[in-house]
């Protein structure tokens, strides 16, 4: 068995012990690490990787944890990067979610930027991701920082970095920033007396106006008025969406909206929802309790930084959440038929394409999806003569495509973008997924269908009848710590080199290794195309200690899932 030299870890630990601010709590936390070998090792064996999603990790002390020292070091490095990029002066906007320490990390970030001669402005209260994206573009900021760990459990926090175009950094930007970060020590903290600058409240108002306009643009061709009496249960999951979504629904004319009281207030402990992820049925327990009491039609949920949105309801007496793919299909179908078609009637069994096609190709419409999202999207797009652009998973790549289209004068042809993890966008003024706007248009869609006697589930069934049944399922396999990283690497290697011929008893027609693809699609992703239109895609998560598997098919995908589980179990049992 290989012996690991822990001397460098102990040396770094001692350095942190001597150089932290000396607060009683910090010293206690460091002392506790000495009686937990695995925690000590995991906290100090490496530094948090600065990637295209910035920083994300468990909160605690050490270079592999999220804390004020890691935040300080990262911000000083980014400051130097900005100085090189903008020698005449740069400005930054900082936002944060409702997690524990998010506001603290945001204020430290602002103080460091100001200390480094960078003009920095911070929001006065927790603010959603889409508002930050809007603010960067609206004010002409050179960079944005979002303190958030998105939908992760409460022990996590993160530090997202946005470029001047309003989307998260991509490509070489992360490597260039990391180069500057490594020049700095963790313990050069800013002067606490530096006075913070706050961004104008008009930005939030302008964002809401932009959102209203985007919704109006979708609905402007409706051929009849519809009742807004839809009874909605909304939960912000103790996050930033509370004020924005509730005010937005009110402005859109929805008066029968009940917020989940136990999840209404900002709370980084997420006491009634340990994993505040609208992709998980457990996130809706409190909402279903409220729905039962209020006899409501639908549940809408947003995650803590309000870039993701989920939908739940009863269907045939069974609690059901729609998958991210299903929500996207419903929204895309709705937008295409309402904005570019002639609407949807209860009896519809075909698509009316009268106004959909563009025979002269004067302004070719386009939509964007990630490669791990459902191909049913492509069929709907084809019916409406809309080009589908595919990109790697991660909304930053969608934002990058939209920025390129804007520069080429094609942004007005944008229809919709999504990734399967409940992220959607239809507002051309944003470059990241938008939980606020998506929540509002979901409400409009549900109200419209209710007015013609349909539920969202029933409309989804109609879509399947039109295009064929599409199954989709995403599974997450969690592997924590340094051992977990090795396991994930081993599993990816196994799928890359050992799967030949058949998977789950189904013939493999094609294997695509995205490490071999051109730059725009190059990533650690493996796709298997199977007989009978089955697809398996497997990749490591870029933000969590997880391996993600995506199952697609016109038929049941359980055989494929069963074999994937068996392979992964072998690695777990080594």
FIDRENLUM-304773 format. One record per residue (C-alpha): residue in one letter; x, y, z. Coordinates in steps of 0.05 Angstrom, whole numbers. Example, Ala and Ser with C-alpha at 12.3 -4.5 7.8 and 13.67 -1.06 7.14 Angstrom:
+------+--------+--------+--------+
! type !     c1 !     c2 !     c3 !
+------+--------+--------+--------+
!    A !    246 !    -90 !    156 !
!    S !    273 !    -21 !    143 !
+------+--------+--------+--------+
END
This chain:
+------+--------+--------+--------+
! type !     c1 !     c2 !     c3 !
+------+--------+--------+--------+
!    X !      0 !      0 !      0 !
!    X !     27 !     68 !    -20 !
!    X !     48 !    112 !     39 !
!    X !     26 !    184 !     35 !
!    X !     74 !    237 !     60 !
!    X !     31 !    283 !    102 !
!    X !     88 !    330 !    121 !
!    X !     67 !    384 !     70 !
!    X !     -4 !    380 !     97 !
!    X !     18 !    388 !    169 !
!    X !     64 !    446 !    149 !
!    X !      8 !    482 !    114 !
!    X !    -38 !    468 !    172 !
!    X !     13 !    499 !    220 !
!    X !     18 !    560 !    175 !
!    X !    -57 !    570 !    177 !
!    X !    -57 !    560 !    252 !
!    X !     -6 !    616 !    259 !
!    X !    -34 !    664 !    209 !
!    X !   -110 !    662 !    216 !
!    X !   -142 !    721 !    249 !
!    X !   -139 !    689 !    316 !
!    X !   -213 !    687 !    330 !
!    X !   -234 !    636 !    381 !
!    X !   -280 !    600 !    332 !
!    X !   -226 !    594 !    279 !
!    X !   -176 !    565 !    328 !
!    X !   -228 !    515 !    353 !
!    X !   -243 !    494 !    281 !
!    X !   -169 !    483 !    267 !
!    X !   -159 !    445 !    332 !
!    X !   -217 !    399 !    314 !
!    X !   -185 !    382 !    248 !
!    X !   -127 !    349 !    286 !
!    X !   -174 !    296 !    314 !
!    X !   -204 !    280 !    246 !
!    X !   -150 !    255 !    199 !
!    X !   -194 !    250 !    137 !
!    X !   -223 !    320 !    147 !
!    X !   -153 !    348 !    159 !
!    X !   -127 !    315 !     96 !
!    X !   -185 !    337 !     53 !
!    X !   -180 !    409 !     78 !
!    X !   -106 !    416 !     65 !
!    X !    -83 !    366 !     11 !
!    X !    -97 !    416 !    -45 !
!    X !   -126 !    484 !    -59 !
!    X !   -196 !    493 !    -87 !
!    X !   -190 !    491 !   -162 !
!    X !   -207 !    556 !   -197 !
!    X !   -245 !    535 !   -258 !
!    X !   -294 !    564 !   -307 !
!    X !   -346 !    564 !   -251 !
!    X !   -298 !    601 !   -205 !
!    X !   -293 !    569 !   -136 !
!    X !   -341 !    521 !   -102 !
!    X !   -330 !    478 !    -41 !
!    X !   -348 !    460 !     31 !
!    X !   -342 !    518 !     80 !
!    X !   -287 !    511 !    131 !
!    X !   -214 !    527 !    142 !
!    X !   -158 !    506 !     96 !
!    X !   -139 !    518 !     23 !
!    X !   -190 !    466 !     -1 !
!    X !   -248 !    499 !     35 !
!    X !   -289 !    562 !     24 !
!    X !   -270 !    615 !     74 !
!    X !   -251 !    689 !     77 !
!    X !   -178 !    674 !     65 !
!    X !   -191 !    636 !      0 !
!    X !   -239 !    690 !    -21 !
!    X !   -188 !    745 !     -6 !
!    X !   -133 !    710 !    -45 !
!    X !   -178 !    698 !   -105 !
!    X !   -201 !    770 !   -106 !
!    X !   -130 !    797 !   -103 !
!    X !   -111 !    753 !   -162 !
!    X !   -172 !    775 !   -202 !
!    X !   -155 !    848 !   -186 !
!    X !    -87 !    839 !   -218 !
!    X !   -119 !    805 !   -277 !
!    X !   -166 !    864 !   -286 !
!    X !   -109 !    914 !   -280 !
!    X !    -73 !    880 !   -337 !
!    X !   -136 !    876 !   -379 !
!    X !   -160 !    947 !   -364 !
!    X !    -99 !    990 !   -347 !
!    X !   -141 !   1053 !   -347 !
!    X !   -187 !   1027 !   -293 !
!    X !   -238 !    972 !   -282 !
!    X !   -304 !    965 !   -246 !
!    X !   -338 !    904 !   -214 !
!    X !   -408 !    887 !   -190 !
!    X !   -416 !    837 !   -132 !
!    X !   -478 !    799 !   -113 !
!    X !   -492 !    743 !    -64 !
!    X !   -545 !    693 !    -44 !
!    X !   -576 !    676 !     24 !
!    X !   -525 !    623 !     46 !
!    X !   -487 !    626 !    110 !
!    X !   -426 !    672 !    101 !
!    X !   -448 !    695 !     32 !
!    X !   -457 !    767 !     53 !
!    X !   -391 !    765 !     92 !
!    X !   -354 !    737 !     32 !
!    X !   -386 !    789 !    -13 !
!    X !   -365 !    847 !     32 !
!    X !   -294 !    821 !     37 !
!    X !   -292 !    814 !    -39 !
!    X !   -314 !    886 !    -47 !
!    X !   -264 !    911 !      5 !
!    X !   -207 !    874 !    -30 !
!    X !   -225 !    902 !    -98 !
!    X !   -228 !    973 !    -69 !
!    X !   -163 !    961 !    -32 !
!    X !   -132 !    941 !    -99 !
!    X !   -156 !   1003 !   -135 !
!    X !   -215 !    969 !   -170 !
!    X !   -281 !   1006 !   -169 !
!    X !   -329 !    956 !   -137 !
!    X !   -404 !    959 !   -123 !
!    X !   -443 !    910 !    -81 !
!    X !   -518 !    896 !    -77 !
!    X !   -549 !    915 !    -10 !
!    X !   -587 !    850 !     -3 !
!    X !   -585 !    778 !    -30 !
!    X !   -598 !    782 !   -104 !
!    X !   -612 !    730 !   -159 !
!    X !   -561 !    709 !   -211 !
!    X !   -601 !    737 !   -270 !
!    X !   -602 !    806 !   -237 !
!    X !   -527 !    805 !   -233 !
!    X !   -521 !    785 !   -307 !
!    X !   -569 !    841 !   -325 !
!    X !   -531 !    892 !   -281 !
!    X !   -464 !    876 !   -313 !
!    X !   -491 !    889 !   -382 !
!    X !   -533 !    949 !   -362 !
!    X !   -477 !    986 !   -327 !
!    X !   -420 !    965 !   -372 !
!    X !   -382 !    932 !   -315 !
!    X !   -318 !    896 !   -332 !
!    X !   -331 !    837 !   -286 !
!    X !   -382 !    808 !   -237 !
!    X !   -377 !    764 !   -176 !
!    X !   -434 !    721 !   -149 !
!    X !   -424 !    690 !    -80 !
!    X !   -466 !    626 !    -83 !
!    X !   -464 !    551 !    -84 !
!    X !   -528 !    549 !   -124 !
!    X !   -570 !    488 !   -104 !
!    X !   -517 !    453 !    -62 !
!    X !   -529 !    434 !     11 !
!    X !   -518 !    485 !     65 !
!    X !   -445 !    465 !     79 !
!    X !   -424 !    492 !     11 !
!    X !   -410 !    561 !    -16 !
!    X !   -379 !    587 !    -79 !
!    X !   -351 !    645 !   -118 !
!    X !   -375 !    652 !   -190 !
!    X !   -338 !    699 !   -237 !
!    X !   -374 !    734 !   -295 !
!    X !   -342 !    771 !   -353 !
!    X !   -362 !    837 !   -383 !
!    X !   -413 !    802 !   -429 !
!    X !   -453 !    778 !   -369 !
!    X !   -439 !    704 !   -370 !
!    X !   -390 !    662 !   -329 !
!    X !   -319 !    661 !   -354 !
!    X !   -299 !    610 !   -405 !
!    X !   -237 !    581 !   -436 !
!    X !   -169 !    612 !   -420 !
!    X !   -198 !    666 !   -375 !
!    X !   -198 !    618 !   -316 !
!    X !   -126 !    596 !   -327 !
!    X !   -103 !    668 !   -333 !
!    X !   -138 !    687 !   -269 !
!    X !   -110 !    627 !   -232 !
!    X !    -40 !    647 !   -254 !
!    X !    -51 !    714 !   -218 !
!    X !    -84 !    683 !   -157 !
!    X !    -24 !    638 !   -144 !
!    X !     21 !    699 !   -135 !
!    X !    -16 !    718 !    -71 !
!    X !    -18 !    691 !     -1 !
!    X !    -82 !    674 !     36 !
!    X !    -71 !    721 !     94 !
!    X !    -65 !    790 !     64 !
!    X !   -134 !    811 !     88 !
!    X !   -164 !    879 !     69 !
!    X !   -174 !    938 !    115 !
!    X !   -242 !    928 !    148 !
!    X !   -252 !   1003 !    150 !
!    X !   -256 !   1009 !     75 !
!    X !   -324 !   1039 !     60 !
!    X !   -367 !    997 !     14 !
!    X !   -402 !   1024 !    -48 !
!    X !   -473 !    999 !    -63 !
!    X !   -505 !    991 !   -130 !
!    X !   -567 !   1033 !   -146 !
!    X !   -634 !   1002 !   -130 !
!    X !   -657 !   1024 !   -199 !
!    X !   -620 !    963 !   -228 !
!    X !   -669 !    915 !   -195 !
!    X !   -728 !    956 !   -219 !
!    X !   -700 !    958 !   -290 !
!    X !   -689 !    882 !   -288 !
!    X !   -762 !    871 !   -270 !
!    X !   -784 !    918 !   -327 !
!    X !   -739 !    879 !   -375 !
!    X !   -770 !    814 !   -351 !
!    X !   -841 !    841 !   -360 !
!    X !   -824 !    863 !   -431 !
!    X !   -795 !    794 !   -448 !
!    X !   -858 !    760 !   -423 !
!    X !   -901 !    809 !   -462 !
!    X !   -862 !    795 !   -526 !
!    X !   -878 !    721 !   -520 !
!    X !   -952 !    732 !   -507 !
!    X !   -965 !    789 !   -555 !
!    X !   -996 !    745 !   -609 !
!    X !  -1045 !    709 !   -564 !
!    X !  -1113 !    705 !   -598 !
!    X !  -1154 !    710 !   -534 !
!    X !  -1150 !    735 !   -463 !
!    X !  -1145 !    683 !   -408 !
!    X !  -1162 !    681 !   -335 !
!    X !  -1105 !    692 !   -285 !
!    X !  -1141 !    656 !   -229 !
!    X !  -1090 !    601 !   -229 !
!    X !  -1076 !    582 !   -157 !
!    X !  -1000 !    581 !   -147 !
!    X !   -957 !    556 !    -90 !
!    X !   -888 !    587 !    -94 !
!    X !   -826 !    570 !    -53 !
!    X !   -760 !    607 !    -58 !
!    X !   -728 !    552 !    -16 !
!    X !   -703 !    606 !     32 !
!    X !   -668 !    640 !    -25 !
!    X !   -662 !    704 !    -66 !
!    X !   -723 !    693 !   -110 !
!    X !   -774 !    713 !    -57 !
!    X !   -784 !    787 !    -72 !
!    X !   -769 !    782 !   -147 !
!    X !   -815 !    725 !   -164 !
!    X !   -872 !    746 !   -117 !
!    X !   -870 !    818 !   -144 !
!    X !   -865 !    792 !   -215 !
!    X !   -926 !    747 !   -207 !
!    X !   -965 !    805 !   -179 !
!    X !   -946 !    850 !   -237 !
!    X !   -968 !    796 !   -286 !
!    X !  -1037 !    796 !   -254 !
!    X !  -1033 !    733 !   -212 !
!    X !  -1070 !    747 !   -147 !
!    X !  -1079 !    678 !   -119 !
!    X !  -1006 !    663 !    -99 !
!    X !   -987 !    631 !    -33 !
!    X !   -914 !    629 !    -11 !
!    X !   -889 !    570 !     30 !
!    X !   -882 !    603 !     98 !
!    X !   -828 !    556 !    125 !
!    X !   -785 !    571 !     64 !
!    X !   -801 !    645 !     54 !
!    X !   -748 !    679 !     96 !
!    X !   -674 !    682 !     79 !
!    X !   -640 !    625 !    115 !
!    X !   -574 !    593 !     97 !
!    X !   -589 !    533 !    140 !
!    X !   -647 !    513 !     95 !
!    X !   -681 !    481 !    157 !
!    X !   -739 !    448 !    120 !
!    X !   -701 !    431 !     57 !
!    X !   -630 !    405 !     69 !
!    X !   -616 !    402 !     -6 !
!    X !   -649 !    464 !    -37 !
!    X !   -651 !    436 !   -107 !
!    X !   -716 !    441 !   -148 !
!    X !   -694 !    379 !   -187 !
!    X !   -707 !    337 !   -124 !
!    X !   -777 !    315 !   -101 !
!    X !   -755 !    324 !    -28 !
!    X !   -749 !    399 !    -40 !
!    X !   -825 !    402 !    -49 !
!    X !   -847 !    369 !     16 !
!    X !   -867 !    434 !     49 !
!    X !   -897 !    461 !    -15 !
!    X !   -941 !    400 !    -24 !
!    X !   -965 !    409 !     47 !
!    X !   -984 !    481 !     30 !
!    X !  -1015 !    459 !    -36 !
!    X !  -1059 !    408 !      0 !
!    X !  -1084 !    461 !     48 !
!    X !  -1097 !    512 !     -6 !
!    X !  -1122 !    464 !    -60 !
!    X !  -1076 !    499 !   -109 !
!    X !  -1061 !    482 !   -182 !
!    X !   -986 !    483 !   -186 !
!    X !   -921 !    491 !   -147 !
!    X !   -864 !    534 !   -172 !
!    X !   -797 !    531 !   -137 !
!    X !   -732 !    569 !   -147 !
!    X !   -664 !    551 !   -118 !
!    X !   -625 !    597 !    -69 !
!    X !   -592 !    640 !   -123 !
!    X !   -655 !    637 !   -166 !
!    X !   -624 !    614 !   -231 !
!    X !   -660 !    547 !   -231 !
!    X !   -735 !    536 !   -229 !
!    X !   -777 !    473 !   -218 !
!    X !   -850 !    454 !   -224 !
!    X !   -891 !    404 !   -184 !
!    X !   -964 !    383 !   -180 !
!    X !  -1010 !    324 !   -170 !
!    X !  -1023 !    280 !   -230 !
!    X !  -1076 !    226 !   -223 !
!    X !  -1069 !    234 !   -148 !
!    X !   -994 !    224 !   -148 !
!    X !   -942 !    277 !   -128 !
!    X !   -902 !    292 !   -190 !
!    X !   -845 !    339 !   -207 !
!    X !   -830 !    354 !   -280 !
!    X !   -759 !    341 !   -301 !
!    X !   -716 !    398 !   -327 !
!    X !   -724 !    370 !   -397 !
!    X !   -800 !    366 !   -391 !
!    X !   -805 !    438 !   -367 !
!    X !   -761 !    460 !   -426 !
!    X !   -804 !    421 !   -475 !
!    X !   -867 !    453 !   -448 !
!    X !   -838 !    523 !   -449 !
!    X !   -808 !    516 !   -519 !
!    X !   -871 !    486 !   -548 !
!    X !   -912 !    541 !   -515 !
!    X !   -867 !    597 !   -540 !
!    X !   -864 !    569 !   -611 !
!    X !   -940 !    561 !   -616 !
!    X !   -960 !    625 !   -581 !
!    X !   -908 !    672 !   -609 !
!    X !   -896 !    642 !   -678 !
!    X !   -959 !    599 !   -689 !
!    X !  -1033 !    607 !   -678 !
!    X !  -1040 !    582 !   -608 !
!    X !  -1060 !    515 !   -579 !
!    X !  -1130 !    488 !   -575 !
!    X !  -1153 !    433 !   -529 !
!    X !  -1165 !    386 !   -587 !
!    X !  -1098 !    398 !   -620 !
!    X !  -1066 !    336 !   -649 !
!    X !  -1020 !    371 !   -698 !
!    X !   -979 !    433 !   -704 !
!    X !  -1004 !    494 !   -741 !
!    X !   -943 !    519 !   -778 !
!    X !   -977 !    575 !   -816 !
!    X !   -936 !    629 !   -784 !
!    X !   -876 !    587 !   -764 !
!    X !   -836 !    578 !   -827 !
!    X !   -790 !    628 !   -856 !
!    X !   -789 !    613 !   -931 !
!    X !   -743 !    671 !   -948 !
!    X !   -694 !    655 !   -891 !
!    X !   -687 !    729 !   -879 !
!    X !   -679 !    722 !   -804 !
!    X !   -666 !    651 !   -784 !
!    X !   -689 !    638 !   -713 !
!    X !   -645 !    598 !   -666 !
!    X !   -649 !    563 !   -599 !
!    X !   -594 !    534 !   -556 !
!    X !   -589 !    471 !   -513 !
!    X !   -534 !    432 !   -479 !
!    X !   -512 !    365 !   -507 !
!    X !   -539 !    329 !   -445 !
!    X !   -609 !    355 !   -457 !
!    X !   -667 !    321 !   -492 !
!    X !   -667 !    313 !   -568 !
!    X !   -743 !    323 !   -568 !
!    X !   -726 !    397 !   -566 !
!    X !   -695 !    389 !   -635 !
!    X !   -758 !    358 !   -664 !
!    X !   -801 !    416 !   -639 !
!    X !   -750 !    465 !   -667 !
!    X !   -752 !    431 !   -735 !
!    X !   -828 !    437 !   -738 !
!    X !   -821 !    512 !   -728 !
!    X !   -760 !    522 !   -773 !
!    X !   -715 !    541 !   -715 !
!    X !   -641 !    523 !   -716 !
!    X !   -615 !    488 !   -653 !
!    X !   -545 !    504 !   -631 !
!    X !   -514 !    453 !   -584 !
!    X !   -462 !    466 !   -532 !
!    X !   -426 !    435 !   -473 !
!    X !   -462 !    430 !   -407 !
!    X !   -457 !    494 !   -367 !
!    X !   -498 !    556 !   -381 !
!    X !   -435 !    597 !   -391 !
!    X !   -428 !    564 !   -459 !
!    X !   -499 !    583 !   -477 !
!    X !   -483 !    654 !   -455 !
!    X !   -421 !    653 !   -499 !
!    X !   -462 !    632 !   -560 !
!    X !   -512 !    687 !   -547 !
!    X !   -456 !    739 !   -542 !
!    X !   -429 !    715 !   -609 !
!    X !   -498 !    720 !   -640 !
!    X !   -505 !    790 !   -612 !
!    X !   -439 !    812 !   -643 !
!    X !   -461 !    784 !   -710 !
!    X !   -528 !    821 !   -707 !
!    X !   -571 !    758 !   -697 !
!    X !   -592 !    764 !   -625 !
!    X !   -662 !    786 !   -643 !
!    X !   -671 !    717 !   -675 !
!    X !   -661 !    683 !   -607 !
!    X !   -721 !    642 !   -583 !
!    X !   -701 !    601 !   -522 !
!    X !   -643 !    566 !   -488 !
!    X !   -639 !    513 !   -434 !
!    X !   -599 !    459 !   -400 !
!    X !   -631 !    398 !   -368 !
!    X !   -614 !    419 !   -297 !
!    X !   -674 !    466 !   -294 !
!    X !   -640 !    526 !   -326 !
!    X !   -679 !    568 !   -378 !
!    X !   -672 !    634 !   -414 !
!    X !   -714 !    674 !   -462 !
!    X !   -693 !    746 !   -445 !
!    X !   -642 !    771 !   -495 !
!    X !   -615 !    821 !   -444 !
!    X !   -587 !    766 !   -400 !
!    X !   -530 !    716 !   -409 !
!    X !   -545 !    666 !   -353 !
!    X !   -604 !    623 !   -334 !
!    X !   -662 !    661 !   -306 !
!    X !   -704 !    633 !   -251 !
!    X !   -745 !    697 !   -244 !
!    X !   -769 !    704 !   -315 !
!    X !   -777 !    629 !   -323 !
!    X !   -822 !    626 !   -262 !
!    X !   -866 !    680 !   -291 !
!    X !   -874 !    650 !   -360 !
!    X !   -887 !    581 !   -329 !
!    X !   -945 !    614 !   -290 !
!    X !   -970 !    646 !   -355 !
!    X !   -965 !    580 !   -391 !
!    X !  -1002 !    541 !   -337 !
!    X !  -1057 !    594 !   -334 !
!    X !  -1065 !    593 !   -409 !
!    X !  -1072 !    517 !   -410 !
!    X !  -1121 !    519 !   -352 !
!    X !  -1163 !    568 !   -393 !
!    X !  -1170 !    517 !   -449 !
!    X !  -1180 !    458 !   -402 !
!    X !  -1110 !    430 !   -399 !
!    X !  -1060 !    417 !   -344 !
!    X !   -985 !    419 !   -358 !
!    X !   -983 !    343 !   -352 !
!    X !  -1038 !    336 !   -404 !
!    X !  -1003 !    383 !   -452 !
!    X !   -939 !    344 !   -443 !
!    X !   -977 !    281 !   -462 !
!    X !  -1003 !    316 !   -524 !
!    X !   -932 !    335 !   -543 !
!    X !   -910 !    262 !   -535 !
!    X !   -969 !    241 !   -579 !
!    X !   -945 !    291 !   -632 !
!    X !   -871 !    274 !   -631 !
!    X !   -864 !    207 !   -598 !
!    X !   -850 !    186 !   -526 !
!    X !   -784 !    211 !   -498 !
!    X !   -758 !    184 !   -432 !
!    X !   -703 !    221 !   -396 !
!    X !   -670 !    211 !   -329 !
!    X !   -609 !    240 !   -295 !
!    X !   -573 !    203 !   -239 !
!    X !   -519 !    231 !   -193 !
!    X !   -467 !    186 !   -162 !
!    X !   -432 !    221 !   -104 !
!    X !   -358 !    207 !    -88 !
!    X !   -329 !    253 !    -35 !
!    X !   -257 !    271 !    -20 !
!    X !   -192 !    253 !    -54 !
!    X !   -213 !    180 !    -58 !
!    X !   -277 !    201 !    -92 !
!    X !   -238 !    239 !   -145 !
!    X !   -197 !    176 !   -160 !
!    X !   -260 !    134 !   -165 !
!    X !   -293 !    183 !   -214 !
!    X !   -230 !    182 !   -256 !
!    X !   -230 !    106 !   -256 !
!    X !   -303 !    101 !   -276 !
!    X !   -293 !    150 !   -333 !
!    X !   -233 !    110 !   -357 !
!    X !   -274 !     46 !   -355 !
!    X !   -330 !     75 !   -397 !
!    X !   -279 !    106 !   -444 !
!    X !   -240 !     43 !   -459 !
!    X !   -279 !    -19 !   -436 !
!    X !   -350 !    -11 !   -462 !
!    X !   -352 !    -46 !   -529 !
!    X !   -410 !    -74 !   -569 !
!    X !   -467 !    -74 !   -519 !
!    X !   -492 !    -35 !   -459 !
!    X !   -549 !    -62 !   -418 !
!    X !   -559 !   -115 !   -472 !
!    X !   -570 !    -61 !   -524 !
!    X !   -523 !    -53 !   -583 !
!    X !   -477 !      7 !   -581 !
!    X !   -480 !     40 !   -649 !
!    X !   -431 !     97 !   -635 !
!    X !   -387 !    122 !   -579 !
!    X !   -369 !    196 !   -578 !
!    X !   -311 !    217 !   -534 !
!    X !   -316 !    293 !   -527 !
!    X !   -243 !    297 !   -509 !
!    X !   -232 !    284 !   -583 !
!    X !   -280 !    338 !   -607 !
!    X !   -263 !    407 !   -633 !
!    X !   -249 !    462 !   -582 !
!    X !   -320 !    486 !   -573 !
!    X !   -344 !    416 !   -554 !
!    X !   -281 !    388 !   -521 !
!    X !   -294 !    363 !   -451 !
!    X !   -290 !    301 !   -407 !
!    X !   -356 !    273 !   -432 !
!    X !   -372 !    205 !   -463 !
!    X !   -436 !    193 !   -504 !
!    X !   -462 !    125 !   -526 !
!    X !   -514 !    121 !   -581 !
!    X !   -553 !     57 !   -576 !
!    X !   -601 !     18 !   -619 !
!    X !   -674 !     40 !   -614 !
!    X !   -653 !    112 !   -604 !
!    X !   -625 !    101 !   -534 !
!    X !   -570 !    149 !   -509 !
!    X !   -525 !    147 !   -448 !
!    X !   -481 !    207 !   -431 !
!    X !   -434 !    205 !   -372 !
!    X !   -390 !    260 !   -344 !
!    X !   -360 !    286 !   -279 !
!    X !   -394 !    346 !   -248 !
!    X !   -354 !    410 !   -253 !
!    X !   -380 !    438 !   -187 !
!    X !   -393 !    379 !   -141 !
!    X !   -361 !    312 !   -123 !
!    X !   -408 !    275 !   -169 !
!    X !   -410 !    232 !   -231 !
!    X !   -471 !    248 !   -273 !
!    X !   -505 !    199 !   -319 !
!    X !   -560 !    219 !   -369 !
!    X !   -607 !    167 !   -397 !
!    X !   -650 !    181 !   -458 !
!    X !   -694 !    137 !   -501 !
!    X !   -760 !    126 !   -536 !
!    X !   -766 !     62 !   -495 !
!    X !   -754 !     45 !   -423 !
!    X !   -681 !     60 !   -404 !
!    X !   -679 !     16 !   -341 !
!    X !   -634 !    -37 !   -372 !
!    X !   -581 !     15 !   -388 !
!    X !   -588 !     45 !   -319 !
!    X !   -581 !    -23 !   -287 !
!    X !   -515 !    -37 !   -322 !
!    X !   -487 !     32 !   -305 !
!    X !   -505 !     20 !   -232 !
!    X !   -470 !    -48 !   -233 !
!    X !   -406 !    -18 !   -262 !
!    X !   -405 !     38 !   -211 !
!    X !   -419 !    -11 !   -154 !
!    X !   -356 !    -49 !   -174 !
!    X !   -315 !     14 !   -163 !
!    X !   -350 !     29 !    -98 !
!    X !   -333 !    -41 !    -72 !
!    X !   -259 !    -40 !    -90 !
+------+--------+--------+--------+
END
